[in-house]
Amino acid sequence: MGSTTDKIKGTTNEKIGQAKQKIGEATGSEEMQGEGAIQEAKGKGQKAMGDAKEMAKEAMNRAAAAANKKL
């Protein structure tokens, strides 16, 4: 998966998780609140993975550019 895909999926999971938590609060369902918290955390992890992939790609591009300058 690319960094953009990770970020999109992460944002989606984060928002769905937040919605589940609110629904759980409104209905008094601790199970739904828990599922929402887990899904929100998963989304945050996916977004962080996307950020890390993007930073790694940028670092590789800078290193390759620097190497090409030396040639």
C-alpha positions as CSV (number, residue, x, y, z in Angstrom):
1,M,0.0,0.0,0.0
2,G,1.2,3.5,-0.8
3,S,1.4,6.3,1.7
4,T,-1.7,8.1,0.3
5,T,-3.7,4.9,0.5
6,D,-2.7,4.4,4.1
7,K,-3.6,7.9,5.0
8,I,-7.0,7.7,3.3
9,K,-7.8,4.4,5.0
10,G,-6.6,5.7,8.3
11,T,-8.7,8.8,8.1
12,T,-11.7,6.7,7.2
13,N,-11.2,4.3,10.1
14,E,-10.6,7.2,12.5
15,K,-13.9,8.9,11.5
16,I,-15.9,5.6,11.6
17,G,-14.4,4.8,15.0
18,Q,-15.4,8.2,16.3
19,A,-18.9,7.8,15.0
20,K,-19.2,4.3,16.6
21,Q,-18.1,5.8,19.9
22,K,-20.8,8.5,19.7
23,I,-23.4,6.0,18.8
24,G,-22.3,3.8,21.7
25,E,-22.5,6.7,24.1
26,A,-26.0,7.6,22.8
27,T,-27.3,4.1,23.1
28,G,-25.4,3.2,26.2
29,S,-23.5,0.4,24.4
30,E,-20.1,0.0,26.0
31,E,-19.3,-2.7,23.3
32,M,-19.9,-0.2,20.5
33,Q,-17.8,2.4,22.3
34,G,-15.0,-0.1,22.6
35,E,-15.2,-1.1,19.0
36,G,-15.1,2.6,18.0
37,A,-12.1,3.3,20.2
38,I,-10.2,0.3,18.6
39,Q,-11.1,1.4,15.1
40,E,-10.1,5.0,15.8
41,A,-6.7,3.8,17.1
42,K,-6.3,1.6,14.0
43,G,-6.9,4.6,11.8
44,K,-4.4,6.7,13.7
45,G,-1.8,3.8,13.2
46,Q,-2.6,3.7,9.5
47,K,-2.1,7.4,9.1
48,A,1.2,7.2,11.0
49,M,2.3,4.4,8.7
50,G,1.4,6.6,5.6
51,D,3.4,9.5,7.1
52,A,6.4,7.2,7.7
53,K,6.3,5.8,4.2
54,E,6.2,9.3,2.8
55,M,9.1,10.5,4.9
56,A,11.2,7.4,3.9
57,K,10.4,8.0,0.2
58,E,11.4,11.7,0.5
59,A,14.6,10.7,2.3
60,M,15.5,8.2,-0.5
61,N,14.8,10.8,-3.2
62,R,17.1,13.4,-1.4
63,A,19.8,10.8,-1.1
64,A,19.6,9.8,-4.7
65,A,19.7,13.5,-5.8
66,A,22.7,14.1,-3.6
67,A,24.4,11.0,-5.1
68,N,23.7,12.2,-8.6
69,K,25.2,15.6,-7.9
70,K,28.5,13.9,-6.9
71,L,28.6,12.0,-10.2
